[in-house]
Amino acid sequence: MKKASLVGAFFVSAIWLTTAEAFCPVPKGLIPATVQRVVDGDTLRLKDGRSVRMIGLNAPELAAKGRSAEPFAVAARQRLQQLVTQSGGRVGLLPGRERRDRYGRTLAHVYGANGINFEARLIAEGLAYQIALAPNVALVACQQSAEKHARRAGLGLWRRSPVLKAEQIRGSGFVVLEGRVSKVQRNRGGVWITLRGAVVLRIAPNVLERFDRRWLKGLSGQRIEARGWVVERSRREGSTSGGARWMLSVTDTSMVRRL
């Protein structure tokens, strides 16, 4: 392939992970599919018409509607295209427990003909963030290991720390943020973890069983890192949990860690 000029020398040190650094080994029972095109760094269009949103990662957004592309968005799409091409356009799908997202896309882990897990490879090369959205959390551990590799090596998105302080949040979208917990409270809306600044993490009642109650209580006063999609709240919503302007919904323990 003559894509070196497109993908860049950035990949040279990252593409060839050693056997000991292989992530998310290929499972049995994959469903074969053929890729028509790569939409972006985390979405594929299949020849049968389905769109597949890969599970467990979030790639930077491409340019759209007057918005500039985020850093490494083009590189992520090019790398995914390279992986698809190396696999001859044929992939194996491992569907999630939740089969579709709100946009009607198929949710699945994607493997190449050579057994490479596409999500883990992109994460390990610093071209996407690891993210866990319950109930599709079967490969969280190996995907976290992939991201640790990228962070330690300072690859791609981790070349400069993308982690924002809670008070630096200025708009909706995916973020990795850090802050000190000022309060943990529970009400009918779930558990609310307020960070000093303007962000509150919400754990909804339907996923609360995934979290250890004592661990949650012990977060008060601790510095934590969290990730996910922040949204702006209405004044009415803010009044229920300290008036924080921004909210980030948490569905799995891997989305929050103590620092």
N, C-alpha and C positions, 0 to 999 in steps of 0.2 A: 504494500500500500504506500502511496505517495502522500501521506498525510502528516509527515513529520513537521513540515512547515506550518501546518494548521494547528496541530496539537502542541507543538513547541517542545523545547528541551526540558521543560518542567517535568515531563513524564519520565525522563530517562531513569532517574533514581527510584521512581515509584512503581513503574509497571511490573518489574520482575521481583515480586515479593518471594522470599524463600519459602520452601515447604513448611518450615516452622512458623511462618507468618501467614499461612493460608487461612482464610476466614470463611465460615459458613459452608462446610463441605456439602457436596451434592447429596440430597436425600433420595429415597426411592419414590416411585409413583408420580413423577413429573408428567404434566400434560403437554404434549408437543404443540408448538405453534410456529407460525412464520411471520416475521416482522415485515410490514410494508414500509414504514418509515419511523424515524426517531423524531418525536415531537419536541422534546426538551431533555434536560438532564435527568428527569425521573419519570418520563411518560413515553410509552411506545404505542404506535398504531399497528394493529395486526392486519393481515391480508383478509381475514374474515370480517373486518369492519369494527372489531372491538378496540377500545382504547384501554391500555393497561397502565395503571398508576402503580409503580413499584412500591412495595411496603418497606417501611423502616428508614427512609431517607427523605431529605428535602434538599433539592438542588436549588441554587440561586436562580432567580427569575430572569428570563430573557426580556429584551426590550418589547414594550407593548403600550399602545394607547398614549403615546407621547412620553412614556417613562423609559429612561435609559436602562440598559441591561445591568444587572448587578454583577459585581466582580466574580469571575470564573463561571458565569452562566454559559457563555459560548464554549468555553473549554470543556465544561461538563457535558454539553450536548455532543461535541465532537468526540469526546472520549467514549461516550455511550455508543455513538455511531461506529466507532472503531471496534468496540467489543462485539457489536451485532455483526459487522462485516467479517471479523475473524471467526465468527460462529456460522458463517454462511447464511445468515439471515434466519437460521433455525434456533429456537430457544425452547426451554422447558419451563413450565409455569407451576408454581406451588401456590394455589389459591389460599387466601387468608380465611380465618373463621368468619369474618365479615367479608362477603364476596364483592360488594360494590360500595362506592362512595356516593356522596350526595349528588354528584354530577353524572352518575350512571357508569363511571369507569370501573373496569374490573380491577380488583385489588389482588395483587399476587407478587410473590418473590420470583425473580427471573434468573435462570441459569443458562449459560452458554453451552454449546456442544462439547466444549472441553472441560465442563464441570465448574467453571468459574461463576460465582454468584455476583451478578452485576451490581447489586446494591452495595455489598461489602467492598467490592473493588473501588467503586467511586468514592465511598466514604474513606477508605484507607489511603486514597490518593489525595484527600483533601478537597474533593470536588463536590461534596454534599455533606450535610449534617445528618447525624444519626437522630432519629426521632421515633418514639414509641407511642402508638395510638391503640389503646385497648379496643377490641379484644385481639388485634393482630400483633401479638408480641412474641411469637414463637422463636424468633431469631435475635431477640434483643441482646443476649450475651455476646454472641459472635460479632454483631454489628458494633457494640460498644468497644470490643477489642480492636476492631478495624479503626474506629475513630481515635482510640488511644495511640495507635501507631501513627496516624496523621498528625496528631497534636505533638507527640514527642519529636517527630521529625520536622515539624514546622512546614508541612506541605500545604500548598494551595490556600484554602480559607484560613488556615492556621499559621500562615507565614507571619501575619500580624494578628494579634488576638482580636477576634470579632466580638468578644464578650463585652456587653454594655452594662453600665451601672443602671440600677432601676430608675434613678432620677434622670437618666439620659434618654429615656424612651420618648419619642416625639410623634410616632404615628403607628398605625396598625400594621401587622405583618409578622413574619417569622423572626424570632430573636433568640439569642442566647444571652441571658442576663444574670447579674449577680447583685446581691443586696443582703442587708441584715434584717432578720425577721423581728418585727416589733410586736406582733400579736398573732396568735392562733386561736380562732374561735369556730364554734359549730352552731349551725341553726338549721332550719328546714331546707335551706338552699345548699347544704353540704358543709364542707370545711373550708374556711377562708384563712389564707396565710398572707398577712400583710407585711410588705417590705417597706422599710423606711424610704420614703420617696413617694412614688405615686402608682405603685403596682400592687395588685393583690392576686394571689394564685387561688384558683377555685378547684376544689375536688368535689364533683357532683355526687349526690347520694348513691347513684347507681354504680359507681366505681369505687366507693369508699372502702369496700371489703378488701380491695387490693392493697391497702395501706395499713401498716401497724399503728394502732392508736397511740401507743407510748412513744413511738418514733416521732409522730406528728407533734405531740405535746412538747417533746424535747427540742423542737426546732426554735422555740421562742428564744430570742437573743443570739441565735446562730447566724453566721454568714453562709449563704447557700448560692448555688448556681441552678438556674432553671431554664428550660427551653420550651418553645411552642409558639403559638400564634397569639399575639396580644390584640385585643380589641378595645375600642373606647367605650366606656360605660355611660349610661344616662345618669343624671343627678339622683334619680330615685334609686337606682341600683347602688350607687356609691354610698348612699346613706345607710345601707344595711351592713357595711363592713369598712368603716373608717373613711369613707369618702374618696378612696383611691380612684384616680381617673382611668387607669388602664387595668384590664383583667386578662389573665392567662389561664386557660383551663388545663388542668393536669389530669391525665387518665392512667398513668403508670408510674411506679416508683422511680424508674430510670430517668424520668424527666426532671427530677430534683435530686441534688446531692449536696452534702455538707462540704464546705471548704475548710 
